[in-house]
Amino acid sequence: MIDDFKVKISLEGTINSHWHFTASKDGIDFNGHYDGGEIYWFRPIPEDHYRDQMEESIHDFMAHREPLDSEIR
């Protein structure tokens, strides 16, 4: 479903740290952040018929990441 997925820590070392991701689909980069199991999309937002499938894939990718300090609170 997702052609490429990249993730990095944003605001590392702070209580507000969270995962920032880029999910590429059909040549379009969709950006957002993942915090506490929730996905927050930036612009552009995937169309409804892609969003659910993309979010499922992102949850699968992120399930293997160590929780950040902000997610443990």
CHARMM-style PDB file with segment names, atoms N, HN, CA, C and O in Angstrom:
ATOM      1  N   MET     1       0.822  -1.196   0.000  1.00  0.00      PROA
ATOM      2  CA  MET     1       0.000   0.000   0.000  1.00  0.00      PROA
ATOM      3  C   MET     1       0.861   1.253   0.000  1.00  0.00      PROA
ATOM      4  O   MET     1       0.602   2.182  -0.765  1.00  0.00      PROA
ATOM      5  N   ILE     2       1.883   1.289   0.849  1.00  0.00      PROA
ATOM      6  HN  ILE     2       2.094   0.535   1.470  1.00  0.00      PROA
ATOM      7  CA  ILE     2       2.794   2.429   0.907  1.00  0.00      PROA
ATOM      8  C   ILE     2       4.050   2.055   0.137  1.00  0.00      PROA
ATOM      9  O   ILE     2       4.626   0.990   0.361  1.00  0.00      PROA
ATOM     10  N   ASP     3       4.481   2.936  -0.778  1.00  0.00      PROA
ATOM     11  HN  ASP     3       4.013   3.801  -0.959  1.00  0.00      PROA
ATOM     12  CA  ASP     3       5.659   2.660  -1.587  1.00  0.00      PROA
ATOM     13  C   ASP     3       6.952   2.833  -0.797  1.00  0.00      PROA
ATOM     14  O   ASP     3       7.899   2.071  -0.992  1.00  0.00      PROA
ATOM     15  N   ASP     4       7.004   3.824   0.092  1.00  0.00      PROA
ATOM     16  HN  ASP     4       6.235   4.443   0.250  1.00  0.00      PROA
ATOM     17  CA  ASP     4       8.193   4.100   0.892  1.00  0.00      PROA
ATOM     18  C   ASP     4       7.750   4.712   2.217  1.00  0.00      PROA
ATOM     19  O   ASP     4       6.789   5.480   2.267  1.00  0.00      PROA
ATOM     20  N   PHE     5       8.456   4.367   3.283  1.00  0.00      PROA
ATOM     21  HN  PHE     5       9.237   3.743   3.243  1.00  0.00      PROA
ATOM     22  CA  PHE     5       8.108   4.878   4.607  1.00  0.00      PROA
ATOM     23  C   PHE     5       9.383   5.259   5.332  1.00  0.00      PROA
ATOM     24  O   PHE     5      10.289   4.438   5.477  1.00  0.00      PROA
ATOM     25  N   LYS     6       9.457   6.507   5.789  1.00  0.00      PROA
ATOM     26  HN  LYS     6       8.721   7.174   5.671  1.00  0.00      PROA
ATOM     27  CA  LYS     6      10.606   6.996   6.549  1.00  0.00      PROA
ATOM     28  C   LYS     6      10.090   7.593   7.848  1.00  0.00      PROA
ATOM     29  O   LYS     6       9.026   8.212   7.892  1.00  0.00      PROA
ATOM     30  N   VAL     7      10.869   7.392   8.902  1.00  0.00      PROA
ATOM     31  HN  VAL     7      11.733   6.889   8.865  1.00  0.00      PROA
ATOM     32  CA  VAL     7      10.454   7.899  10.207  1.00  0.00      PROA
ATOM     33  C   VAL     7      11.666   8.467  10.936  1.00  0.00      PROA
ATOM     34  O   VAL     7      12.776   7.950  10.811  1.00  0.00      PROA
ATOM     35  N   LYS     8      11.443   9.532  11.696  1.00  0.00      PROA
ATOM     36  HN  LYS     8      10.542   9.952  11.797  1.00  0.00      PROA
ATOM     37  CA  LYS     8      12.495  10.119  12.528  1.00  0.00      PROA
ATOM     38  C   LYS     8      11.842  10.678  13.782  1.00  0.00      PROA
ATOM     39  O   LYS     8      10.624  10.846  13.845  1.00  0.00      PROA
ATOM     40  N   ILE     9      12.670  10.961  14.776  1.00  0.00      PROA
ATOM     41  HN  ILE     9      13.659  10.825  14.725  1.00  0.00      PROA
ATOM     42  CA  ILE     9      12.164  11.542  16.017  1.00  0.00      PROA
ATOM     43  C   ILE     9      12.183  13.057  15.886  1.00  0.00      PROA
ATOM     44  O   ILE     9      13.191  13.642  15.491  1.00  0.00      PROA
ATOM     45  N   SER    10      11.077  13.679  16.216  1.00  0.00      PROA
ATOM     46  HN  SER    10      10.258  13.204  16.537  1.00  0.00      PROA
ATOM     47  CA  SER    10      10.978  15.131  16.228  1.00  0.00      PROA
ATOM     48  C   SER    10      10.987  15.597  17.680  1.00  0.00      PROA
ATOM     49  O   SER    10      10.386  14.959  18.544  1.00  0.00      PROA
ATOM     50  N   LEU    11      11.660  16.696  17.944  1.00  0.00      PROA
ATOM     51  HN  LEU    11      12.148  17.215  17.241  1.00  0.00      PROA
ATOM     52  CA  LEU    11      11.790  17.257  19.298  1.00  0.00      PROA
ATOM     53  C   LEU    11      12.434  16.257  20.254  1.00  0.00      PROA
ATOM     54  O   LEU    11      12.021  16.123  21.406  1.00  0.00      PROA
ATOM     55  N   GLU    12      13.454  15.559  19.754  1.00  0.00      PROA
ATOM     56  HN  GLU    12      13.789  15.668  18.818  1.00  0.00      PROA
ATOM     57  CA  GLU    12      14.124  14.532  20.548  1.00  0.00      PROA
ATOM     58  C   GLU    12      14.685  15.110  21.843  1.00  0.00      PROA
ATOM     59  O   GLU    12      15.212  16.223  21.866  1.00  0.00      PROA
ATOM     60  N   GLY    13      14.563  14.345  22.909  1.00  0.00      PROA
ATOM     61  HN  GLY    13      14.135  13.442  22.890  1.00  0.00      PROA
ATOM     62  CA  GLY    13      15.095  14.744  24.197  1.00  0.00      PROA
ATOM     63  C   GLY    13      14.179  15.652  24.999  1.00  0.00      PROA
ATOM     64  O   GLY    13      14.553  16.120  26.074  1.00  0.00      PROA
ATOM     65  N   THR    14      12.990  15.903  24.488  1.00  0.00      PROA
ATOM     66  HN  THR    14      12.686  15.523  23.615  1.00  0.00      PROA
ATOM     67  CA  THR    14      12.036  16.735  25.222  1.00  0.00      PROA
ATOM     68  C   THR    14      10.817  15.904  25.592  1.00  0.00      PROA
ATOM     69  O   THR    14      10.615  14.808  25.067  1.00  0.00      PROA
ATOM     70  N   ILE    15      10.024  16.427  26.483  1.00  0.00      PROA
ATOM     71  HN  ILE    15      10.188  17.317  26.909  1.00  0.00      PROA
ATOM     72  CA  ILE    15       8.792  15.735  26.872  1.00  0.00      PROA
ATOM     73  C   ILE    15       7.787  15.703  25.721  1.00  0.00      PROA
ATOM     74  O   ILE    15       6.853  14.901  25.734  1.00  0.00      PROA
ATOM     75  N   ASN    16       7.976  16.565  24.737  1.00  0.00      PROA
ATOM     76  HN  ASN    16       8.734  17.216  24.727  1.00  0.00      PROA
ATOM     77  CA  ASN    16       7.071  16.629  23.587  1.00  0.00      PROA
ATOM     78  C   ASN    16       7.574  15.847  22.383  1.00  0.00      PROA
ATOM     79  O   ASN    16       7.059  16.030  21.280  1.00  0.00      PROA
ATOM     80  N   SER    17       8.567  14.978  22.564  1.00  0.00      PROA
ATOM     81  HN  SER    17       8.986  14.830  23.460  1.00  0.00      PROA
ATOM     82  CA  SER    17       9.099  14.225  21.429  1.00  0.00      PROA
ATOM     83  C   SER    17       8.015  13.329  20.832  1.00  0.00      PROA
ATOM     84  O   SER    17       7.153  12.812  21.542  1.00  0.00      PROA
ATOM     85  N   HSD    18       8.080  13.160  19.533  1.00  0.00      PROA
ATOM     86  HN  HSD    18       8.781  13.580  18.956  1.00  0.00      PROA
ATOM     87  CA  HSD    18       7.132  12.293  18.837  1.00  0.00      PROA
ATOM     88  C   HSD    18       7.777  11.817  17.542  1.00  0.00      PROA
ATOM     89  O   HSD    18       8.800  12.349  17.114  1.00  0.00      PROA
ATOM     90  N   TRP    19       7.177  10.824  16.936  1.00  0.00      PROA
ATOM     91  HN  TRP    19       6.346  10.392  17.284  1.00  0.00      PROA
ATOM     92  CA  TRP    19       7.664  10.287  15.671  1.00  0.00      PROA
ATOM     93  C   TRP    19       7.105  11.119  14.522  1.00  0.00      PROA
ATOM     94  O   TRP    19       5.900  11.358  14.453  1.00  0.00      PROA
ATOM     95  N   HSD    20       7.972  11.554  13.630  1.00  0.00      PROA
ATOM     96  HN  HSD    20       8.951  11.360  13.686  1.00  0.00      PROA
ATOM     97  CA  HSD    20       7.568  12.253  12.408  1.00  0.00      PROA
ATOM     98  C   HSD    20       7.780  11.264  11.267  1.00  0.00      PROA
ATOM     99  O   HSD    20       8.832  10.630  11.187  1.00  0.00      PROA
ATOM    100  N   PHE    21       6.798  11.127  10.389  1.00  0.00      PROA
ATOM    101  HN  PHE    21       5.944  11.642  10.454  1.00  0.00      PROA
ATOM    102  CA  PHE    21       6.926  10.160   9.301  1.00  0.00      PROA
ATOM    103  C   PHE    21       6.613  10.789   7.949  1.00  0.00      PROA
ATOM    104  O   PHE    21       5.926  11.805   7.847  1.00  0.00      PROA
ATOM    105  N   THR    22       7.144  10.145   6.922  1.00  0.00      PROA
ATOM    106  HN  THR    22       7.702   9.319   7.005  1.00  0.00      PROA
ATOM    107  CA  THR    22       6.792  10.432   5.536  1.00  0.00      PROA
ATOM    108  C   THR    22       6.404   9.106   4.909  1.00  0.00      PROA
ATOM    109  O   THR    22       7.205   8.172   4.868  1.00  0.00      PROA
ATOM    110  N   ALA    23       5.187   9.024   4.425  1.00  0.00      PROA
ATOM    111  HN  ALA    23       4.536   9.782   4.458  1.00  0.00      PROA
ATOM    112  CA  ALA    23       4.678   7.834   3.751  1.00  0.00      PROA
ATOM    113  C   ALA    23       4.423   8.210   2.295  1.00  0.00      PROA
ATOM    114  O   ALA    23       3.608   9.087   2.009  1.00  0.00      PROA
ATOM    115  N   SER    24       5.122   7.548   1.379  1.00  0.00      PROA
ATOM    116  HN  SER    24       5.785   6.836   1.612  1.00  0.00      PROA
ATOM    117  CA  SER    24       4.983   7.863  -0.045  1.00  0.00      PROA
ATOM    118  C   SER    24       4.045   6.873  -0.716  1.00  0.00      PROA
ATOM    119  O   SER    24       4.136   5.662  -0.511  1.00  0.00      PROA
ATOM    120  N   LYS    25       3.150   7.415  -1.515  1.00  0.00      PROA
ATOM    121  HN  LYS    25       3.077   8.398  -1.681  1.00  0.00      PROA
ATOM    122  CA  LYS    25       2.189   6.595  -2.261  1.00  0.00      PROA
ATOM    123  C   LYS    25       1.973   7.237  -3.620  1.00  0.00      PROA
ATOM    124  O   LYS    25       1.589   8.403  -3.699  1.00  0.00      PROA
ATOM    125  N   ASP    26       2.214   6.495  -4.683  1.00  0.00      PROA
ATOM    126  HN  ASP    26       2.526   5.547  -4.618  1.00  0.00      PROA
ATOM    127  CA  ASP    26       2.018   6.974  -6.055  1.00  0.00      PROA
ATOM    128  C   ASP    26       2.742   8.292  -6.322  1.00  0.00      PROA
ATOM    129  O   ASP    26       2.213   9.176  -6.996  1.00  0.00      PROA
ATOM    130  N   GLY    27       3.966   8.416  -5.782  1.00  0.00      PROA
ATOM    131  HN  GLY    27       4.396   7.698  -5.235  1.00  0.00      PROA
ATOM    132  CA  GLY    27       4.777   9.600  -6.020  1.00  0.00      PROA
ATOM    133  C   GLY    27       4.426  10.805  -5.170  1.00  0.00      PROA
ATOM    134  O   GLY    27       5.010  11.872  -5.357  1.00  0.00      PROA
ATOM    135  N   ILE    28       3.494  10.670  -4.247  1.00  0.00      PROA
ATOM    136  HN  ILE    28       3.019   9.803  -4.095  1.00  0.00      PROA
ATOM    137  CA  ILE    28       3.096  11.770  -3.362  1.00  0.00      PROA
ATOM    138  C   ILE    28       3.593  11.459  -1.955  1.00  0.00      PROA
ATOM    139  O   ILE    28       3.363  10.366  -1.437  1.00  0.00      PROA
ATOM    140  N   ASP    29       4.278  12.428  -1.336  1.00  0.00      PROA
ATOM    141  HN  ASP    29       4.465  13.315  -1.757  1.00  0.00      PROA
ATOM    142  CA  ASP    29       4.743  12.277   0.043  1.00  0.00      PROA
ATOM    143  C   ASP    29       3.690  12.818   1.000  1.00  0.00      PROA
ATOM    144  O   ASP    29       3.320  13.991   0.942  1.00  0.00      PROA
ATOM    145  N   PHE    30       3.217  11.951   1.874  1.00  0.00      PROA
ATOM    146  HN  PHE    30       3.517  10.998   1.921  1.00  0.00      PROA
ATOM    147  CA  PHE    30       2.259  12.327   2.909  1.00  0.00      PROA
ATOM    148  C   PHE    30       3.015  12.363   4.232  1.00  0.00      PROA
ATOM    149  O   PHE    30       3.643  11.376   4.616  1.00  0.00      PROA
ATOM    150  N   ASN    31       2.959  13.479   4.919  1.00  0.00      PROA
ATOM    151  HN  ASN    31       2.449  14.280   4.607  1.00  0.00      PROA
ATOM    152  CA  ASN    31       3.693  13.661   6.168  1.00  0.00      PROA
ATOM    153  C   ASN    31       2.731  13.748   7.342  1.00  0.00      PROA
ATOM    154  O   ASN    31       1.572  14.138   7.208  1.00  0.00      PROA
ATOM    155  N   GLY    32       3.260  13.370   8.492  1.00  0.00      PROA
ATOM    156  HN  GLY    32       4.202  13.053   8.600  1.00  0.00      PROA
ATOM    157  CA  GLY    32       2.465  13.478   9.698  1.00  0.00      PROA
ATOM    158  C   GLY    32       3.295  13.116  10.900  1.00  0.00      PROA
ATOM    159  O   GLY    32       4.500  12.888  10.788  1.00  0.00      PROA
ATOM    160  N   HSD    33       2.659  13.061  12.045  1.00  0.00      PROA
ATOM    161  HN  HSD    33       1.680  13.245  12.136  1.00  0.00      PROA
ATOM    162  CA  HSD    33       3.363  12.543  13.209  1.00  0.00      PROA
ATOM    163  C   HSD    33       2.506  11.525  13.925  1.00  0.00      PROA
ATOM    164  O   HSD    33       1.277  11.523  13.846  1.00  0.00      PROA
ATOM    165  N   TYR    34       3.211  10.664  14.624  1.00  0.00      PROA
ATOM    166  HN  TYR    34       4.209  10.666  14.688  1.00  0.00      PROA
ATOM    167  CA  TYR    34       2.629   9.523  15.308  1.00  0.00      PROA
ATOM    168  C   TYR    34       2.954   9.692  16.783  1.00  0.00      PROA
ATOM    169  O   TYR    34       4.124   9.721  17.165  1.00  0.00      PROA
ATOM    170  N   ASP    35       1.938   9.800  17.600  1.00  0.00      PROA
ATOM    171  HN  ASP    35       0.988   9.776  17.290  1.00  0.00      PROA
ATOM    172  CA  ASP    35       2.154  10.054  19.023  1.00  0.00      PROA
ATOM    173  C   ASP    35       1.124   9.274  19.820  1.00  0.00      PROA
ATOM    174  O   ASP    35      -0.081   9.468  19.659  1.00  0.00      PROA
ATOM    175  N   GLY    36       1.604   8.401  20.674  1.00  0.00      PROA
ATOM    176  HN  GLY    36       2.583   8.243  20.805  1.00  0.00      PROA
ATOM    177  CA  GLY    36       0.710   7.639  21.538  1.00  0.00      PROA
ATOM    178  C   GLY    36      -0.276   6.763  20.782  1.00  0.00      PROA
ATOM    179  O   GLY    36      -1.401   6.557  21.238  1.00  0.00      PROA
ATOM    180  N   GLY    37       0.139   6.246  19.625  1.00  0.00      PROA
ATOM    181  HN  GLY    37       1.053   6.413  19.255  1.00  0.00      PROA
ATOM    182  CA  GLY    37      -0.727   5.392  18.829  1.00  0.00      PROA
ATOM    183  C   GLY    37      -1.692   6.136  17.927  1.00  0.00      PROA
ATOM    184  O   GLY    37      -2.501   5.514  17.239  1.00  0.00      PROA
ATOM    185  N   GLU    38      -1.619   7.457  17.920  1.00  0.00      PROA
ATOM    186  HN  GLU    38      -0.962   7.963  18.479  1.00  0.00      PROA
ATOM    187  CA  GLU    38      -2.490   8.279  17.073  1.00  0.00      PROA
ATOM    188  C   GLU    38      -1.696   8.853  15.906  1.00  0.00      PROA
ATOM    189  O   GLU    38      -0.529   9.214  16.057  1.00  0.00      PROA
ATOM    190  N   ILE    39      -2.334   8.933  14.747  1.00  0.00      PROA
ATOM    191  HN  ILE    39      -3.282   8.639  14.625  1.00  0.00      PROA
ATOM    192  CA  ILE    39      -1.731   9.506  13.549  1.00  0.00      PROA
ATOM    193  C   ILE    39      -2.340  10.876  13.318  1.00  0.00      PROA
ATOM    194  O   ILE    39      -3.560  11.034  13.286  1.00  0.00      PROA
ATOM    195  N   TYR    40      -1.473  11.860  13.158  1.00  0.00      PROA
ATOM    196  HN  TYR    40      -0.482  11.732  13.183  1.00  0.00      PROA
ATOM    197  CA  TYR    40      -1.892  13.231  12.868  1.00  0.00      PROA
ATOM    198  C   TYR    40      -1.293  13.614  11.522  1.00  0.00      PROA
ATOM    199  O   TYR    40      -0.075  13.728  11.390  1.00  0.00      PROA
ATOM    200  N   TRP    41      -2.147  13.812  10.527  1.00  0.00      PROA
ATOM    201  HN  TRP    41      -3.137  13.719  10.635  1.00  0.00      PROA
ATOM    202  CA  TRP    41      -1.701  14.109   9.168  1.00  0.00      PROA
ATOM    203  C   TRP    41      -1.442  15.594   8.980  1.00  0.00      PROA
ATOM    204  O   TRP    41      -2.165  16.438   9.510  1.00  0.00      PROA
ATOM    205  N   PHE    42      -0.389  15.901   8.210  1.00  0.00      PROA
ATOM    206  HN  PHE    42       0.197  15.216   7.779  1.00  0.00      PROA
ATOM    207  CA  PHE    42      -0.166  17.251   7.708  1.00  0.00      PROA
ATOM    208  C   PHE    42      -0.734  17.272   6.296  1.00  0.00      PROA
ATOM    209  O   PHE    42      -1.294  16.275   5.842  1.00  0.00      PROA
ATOM    210  N   ARG    43      -0.603  18.365   5.615  1.00  0.00      PROA
ATOM    211  HN  ARG    43      -0.148  19.176   5.984  1.00  0.00      PROA
ATOM    212  CA  ARG    43      -1.067  18.454   4.225  1.00  0.00      PROA
ATOM    213  C   ARG    43      -0.008  17.893   3.294  1.00  0.00      PROA
ATOM    214  O   ARG    43       1.172  18.144   3.539  1.00  0.00      PROA
ATOM    215  N   PRO    44      -0.334  17.159   2.257  1.00  0.00      PROA
ATOM    216  CA  PRO    44      -1.686  16.741   1.899  1.00  0.00      PROA
ATOM    217  C   PRO    44      -2.148  15.571   2.764  1.00  0.00      PROA
ATOM    218  O   PRO    44      -1.340  14.794   3.271  1.00  0.00      PROA
ATOM    219  N   ILE    45      -3.437  15.468   2.916  1.00  0.00      PROA
ATOM    220  HN  ILE    45      -4.094  16.099   2.504  1.00  0.00      PROA
ATOM    221  CA  ILE    45      -4.052  14.353   3.635  1.00  0.00      PROA
ATOM    222  C   ILE    45      -4.499  13.333   2.592  1.00  0.00      PROA
ATOM    223  O   ILE    45      -5.111  13.708   1.591  1.00  0.00      PROA
ATOM    224  N   PRO    46      -4.205  12.049   2.807  1.00  0.00      PROA
ATOM    225  CA  PRO    46      -4.631  11.039   1.827  1.00  0.00      PROA
ATOM    226  C   PRO    46      -6.151  11.025   1.659  1.00  0.00      PROA
ATOM    227  O   PRO    46      -6.900  11.298   2.596  1.00  0.00      PROA
ATOM    228  N   GLU    47      -6.576  10.705   0.458  1.00  0.00      PROA
ATOM    229  HN  GLU    47      -5.968  10.483  -0.304  1.00  0.00      PROA
ATOM    230  CA  GLU    47      -8.014  10.579   0.201  1.00  0.00      PROA
ATOM    231  C   GLU    47      -8.586   9.465   1.070  1.00  0.00      PROA
ATOM    232  O   GLU    47      -7.882   8.523   1.433  1.00  0.00      PROA
ATOM    233  N   ASP    48      -9.864   9.583   1.396  1.00  0.00      PROA
ATOM    234  HN  ASP    48     -10.435  10.348   1.101  1.00  0.00      PROA
ATOM    235  CA  ASP    48     -10.510   8.647   2.323  1.00  0.00      PROA
ATOM    236  C   ASP    48     -10.281   7.185   1.959  1.00  0.00      PROA
ATOM    237  O   ASP    48     -10.021   6.366   2.840  1.00  0.00      PROA
ATOM    238  N   HSD    49     -10.374   6.842   0.669  1.00  0.00      PROA
ATOM    239  HN  HSD    49     -10.585   7.508  -0.047  1.00  0.00      PROA
ATOM    240  CA  HSD    49     -10.271   5.431   0.293  1.00  0.00      PROA
ATOM    241  C   HSD    49      -8.847   4.896   0.449  1.00  0.00      PROA
ATOM    242  O   HSD    49      -8.662   3.680   0.486  1.00  0.00      PROA
ATOM    243  N   TYR    50      -7.837   5.762   0.542  1.00  0.00      PROA
ATOM    244  HN  TYR    50      -7.987   6.750   0.512  1.00  0.00      PROA
ATOM    245  CA  TYR    50      -6.466   5.339   0.817  1.00  0.00      PROA
ATOM    246  C   TYR    50      -6.111   5.456   2.298  1.00  0.00      PROA
ATOM    247  O   TYR    50      -5.299   4.686   2.809  1.00  0.00      PROA
ATOM    248  N   ARG    51      -6.716   6.411   2.976  1.00  0.00      PROA
ATOM    249  HN  ARG    51      -7.376   7.037   2.561  1.00  0.00      PROA
ATOM    250  CA  ARG    51      -6.295   6.753   4.340  1.00  0.00      PROA
ATOM    251  C   ARG    51      -6.367   5.563   5.291  1.00  0.00      PROA
ATOM    252  O   ARG    51      -5.404   5.304   6.013  1.00  0.00      PROA
ATOM    253  N   ASP    52      -7.473   4.837   5.310  1.00  0.00      PROA
ATOM    254  HN  ASP    52      -8.255   5.047   4.723  1.00  0.00      PROA
ATOM    255  CA  ASP    52      -7.606   3.710   6.240  1.00  0.00      PROA
ATOM    256  C   ASP    52      -6.525   2.663   6.003  1.00  0.00      PROA
ATOM    257  O   ASP    52      -5.936   2.150   6.954  1.00  0.00      PROA
ATOM    258  N   GLN    53      -6.261   2.342   4.734  1.00  0.00      PROA
ATOM    259  HN  GLN    53      -6.740   2.758   3.960  1.00  0.00      PROA
ATOM    260  CA  GLN    53      -5.232   1.349   4.416  1.00  0.00      PROA
ATOM    261  C   GLN    53      -3.846   1.862   4.788  1.00  0.00      PROA
ATOM    262  O   GLN    53      -3.021   1.111   5.309  1.00  0.00      PROA
ATOM    263  N   MET    54      -3.588   3.152   4.518  1.00  0.00      PROA
ATOM    264  HN  MET    54      -4.258   3.762   4.094  1.00  0.00      PROA
ATOM    265  CA  MET    54      -2.289   3.724   4.867  1.00  0.00      PROA
ATOM    266  C   MET    54      -2.100   3.749   6.379  1.00  0.00      PROA
ATOM    267  O   MET    54      -1.017   3.437   6.873  1.00  0.00      PROA
ATOM    268  N   GLU    55      -3.141   4.115   7.116  1.00  0.00      PROA
ATOM    269  HN  GLU    55      -4.022   4.369   6.715  1.00  0.00      PROA
ATOM    270  CA  GLU    55      -3.032   4.165   8.573  1.00  0.00      PROA
ATOM    271  C   GLU    55      -2.793   2.778   9.154  1.00  0.00      PROA
ATOM    272  O   GLU    55      -2.040   2.632  10.116  1.00  0.00      PROA
ATOM    273  N   GLU    56      -3.418   1.771   8.588  1.00  0.00      PROA
ATOM    274  HN  GLU    56      -4.030   1.889   7.806  1.00  0.00      PROA
ATOM    275  CA  GLU    56      -3.184   0.404   9.043  1.00  0.00      PROA
ATOM    276  C   GLU    56      -1.718   0.020   8.829  1.00  0.00      PROA
ATOM    277  O   GLU    56      -1.096  -0.577   9.707  1.00  0.00      PROA
ATOM    278  N   SER    57      -1.173   0.362   7.668  1.00  0.00      PROA
ATOM    279  HN  SER    57      -1.679   0.848   6.955  1.00  0.00      PROA
ATOM    280  CA  SER    57       0.238   0.076   7.384  1.00  0.00      PROA
ATOM    281  C   SER    57       1.159   0.841   8.327  1.00  0.00      PROA
ATOM    282  O   SER    57       2.143   0.285   8.815  1.00  0.00      PROA
ATOM    283  N   ILE    58       0.852   2.105   8.587  1.00  0.00      PROA
ATOM    284  HN  ILE    58       0.052   2.557   8.191  1.00  0.00      PROA
ATOM    285  CA  ILE    58       1.681   2.911   9.484  1.00  0.00      PROA
ATOM    286  C   ILE    58       1.654   2.337  10.897  1.00  0.00      PROA
ATOM    287  O   ILE    58       2.696   2.265  11.549  1.00  0.00      PROA
ATOM    288  N   HSD    59       0.489   1.928  11.381  1.00  0.00      PROA
ATOM    289  HN  HSD    59      -0.358   1.986  10.852  1.00  0.00      PROA
ATOM    290  CA  HSD    59       0.407   1.300  12.711  1.00  0.00      PROA
ATOM    291  C   HSD    59       1.267   0.037  12.747  1.00  0.00      PROA
ATOM    292  O   HSD    59       1.937  -0.227  13.745  1.00  0.00      PROA
ATOM    293  N   ASP    60       1.253  -0.747  11.662  1.00  0.00      PROA
ATOM    294  HN  ASP    60       0.708  -0.533  10.851  1.00  0.00      PROA
ATOM    295  CA  ASP    60       2.084  -1.955  11.598  1.00  0.00      PROA
ATOM    296  C   ASP    60       3.570  -1.600  11.650  1.00  0.00      PROA
ATOM    297  O   ASP    60       4.330  -2.227  12.387  1.00  0.00      PROA
ATOM    298  N   PHE    61       3.989  -0.594  10.868  1.00  0.00      PROA
ATOM    299  HN  PHE    61       3.371  -0.084  10.269  1.00  0.00      PROA
ATOM    300  CA  PHE    61       5.389  -0.160  10.885  1.00  0.00      PROA
ATOM    301  C   PHE    61       5.795   0.321  12.276  1.00  0.00      PROA
ATOM    302  O   PHE    61       6.871  -0.021  12.767  1.00  0.00      PROA
ATOM    303  N   MET    62       4.944   1.102  12.900  1.00  0.00      PROA
ATOM    304  HN  MET    62       4.070   1.379  12.501  1.00  0.00      PROA
ATOM    305  CA  MET    62       5.287   1.740  14.170  1.00  0.00      PROA
ATOM    306  C   MET    62       5.210   0.777  15.353  1.00  0.00      PROA
ATOM    307  O   MET    62       5.771   1.063  16.410  1.00  0.00      PROA
ATOM    308  N   ALA    63       4.537  -0.342  15.198  1.00  0.00      PROA
ATOM    309  HN  ALA    63       4.081  -0.575  14.339  1.00  0.00      PROA
ATOM    310  CA  ALA    63       4.418  -1.314  16.286  1.00  0.00      PROA
ATOM    311  C   ALA    63       5.780  -1.858  16.703  1.00  0.00      PROA
ATOM    312  O   ALA    63       5.932  -2.354  17.819  1.00  0.00      PROA
ATOM    313  N   HSD    64       6.768  -1.772  15.820  1.00  0.00      PROA
ATOM    314  HN  HSD    64       6.644  -1.369  14.913  1.00  0.00      PROA
ATOM    315  CA  HSD    64       8.093  -2.319  16.096  1.00  0.00      PROA
ATOM    316  C   HSD    64       9.072  -1.268  16.613  1.00  0.00      PROA
ATOM    317  O   HSD    64      10.251  -1.567  16.803  1.00  0.00      PROA
ATOM    318  N   ARG    65       8.607  -0.054  16.842  1.00  0.00      PROA
ATOM    319  HN  ARG    65       7.649   0.189  16.688  1.00  0.00      PROA
ATOM    320  CA  ARG    65       9.460   1.030  17.353  1.00  0.00      PROA
ATOM    321  C   ARG    65       9.379   1.082  18.873  1.00  0.00      PROA
ATOM    322  O   ARG    65       8.345   0.785  19.470  1.00  0.00      PROA
ATOM    323  N   GLU    66      10.484   1.461  19.476  1.00  0.00      PROA
ATOM    324  HN  GLU    66      11.325   1.702  18.991  1.00  0.00      PROA
ATOM    325  CA  GLU    66      10.501   1.663  20.923  1.00  0.00      PROA
ATOM    326  C   GLU    66       9.652   2.885  21.260  1.00  0.00      PROA
ATOM    327  O   GLU    66       9.709   3.879  20.537  1.00  0.00      PROA
ATOM    328  N   PRO    67       8.870   2.841  22.329  1.00  0.00      PROA
ATOM    329  CA  PRO    67       8.095   4.026  22.705  1.00  0.00      PROA
ATOM    330  C   PRO    67       9.020   5.167  23.127  1.00  0.00      PROA
ATOM    331  O   PRO    67      10.073   4.947  23.725  1.00  0.00      PROA
ATOM    332  N   LEU    68       8.604   6.376  22.804  1.00  0.00      PROA
ATOM    333  HN  LEU    68       7.748   6.555  22.319  1.00  0.00      PROA
ATOM    334  CA  LEU    68       9.339   7.562  23.225  1.00  0.00      PROA
ATOM    335  C   LEU    68       8.922   7.935  24.635  1.00  0.00      PROA
ATOM    336  O   LEU    68       7.881   7.489  25.116  1.00  0.00      PROA
ATOM    337  N   ASP    69       9.732   8.753  25.303  1.00  0.00      PROA
ATOM    338  HN  ASP    69      10.578   9.115  24.912  1.00  0.00      PROA
ATOM    339  CA  ASP    69       9.395   9.192  26.661  1.00  0.00      PROA
ATOM    340  C   ASP    69       8.009   9.818  26.721  1.00  0.00      PROA
ATOM    341  O   ASP    69       7.283   9.626  27.696  1.00  0.00      PROA
ATOM    342  N   SER    70       7.637  10.572  25.678  1.00  0.00      PROA
ATOM    343  HN  SER    70       8.227  10.728  24.886  1.00  0.00      PROA
ATOM    344  CA  SER    70       6.333  11.237  25.683  1.00  0.00      PROA
ATOM    345  C   SER    70       5.184  10.238  25.606  1.00  0.00      PROA
ATOM    346  O   SER    70       4.066  10.549  26.018  1.00  0.00      PROA
ATOM    347  N   GLU    71       5.449   9.030  25.078  1.00  0.00      PROA
ATOM    348  HN  GLU    71       6.356   8.778  24.744  1.00  0.00      PROA
ATOM    349  CA  GLU    71       4.400   8.021  24.966  1.00  0.00      PROA
ATOM    350  C   GLU    71       4.241   7.220  26.253  1.00  0.00      PROA
ATOM    351  O   GLU    71       3.223   6.559  26.456  1.00  0.00      PROA
ATOM    352  N   ILE    72       5.228   7.278  27.104  1.00  0.00      PROA
ATOM    353  HN  ILE    72       6.055   7.816  26.939  1.00  0.00      PROA
ATOM    354  CA  ILE    72       5.192   6.513  28.349  1.00  0.00      PROA
ATOM    355  C   ILE    72       4.421   7.256  29.431  1.00  0.00      PROA
ATOM    356  O   ILE    72       3.910   6.637  30.364  1.00  0.00      PROA
ATOM    357  N   ARG    73       4.334   8.565  29.316  1.00  0.00      PROA
ATOM    358  HN  ARG    73       4.750   9.068  28.559  1.00  0.00      PROA
ATOM    359  CA  ARG    73       3.668   9.374  30.349  1.00  0.00      PROA
ATOM    360  C   ARG    73       2.218   9.035  30.510  1.00  0.00      PROA
ATOM    361  OT1 ARG    73       1.533   9.632  31.339  1.00  0.00      PROA
TER     362      ARG     73
END
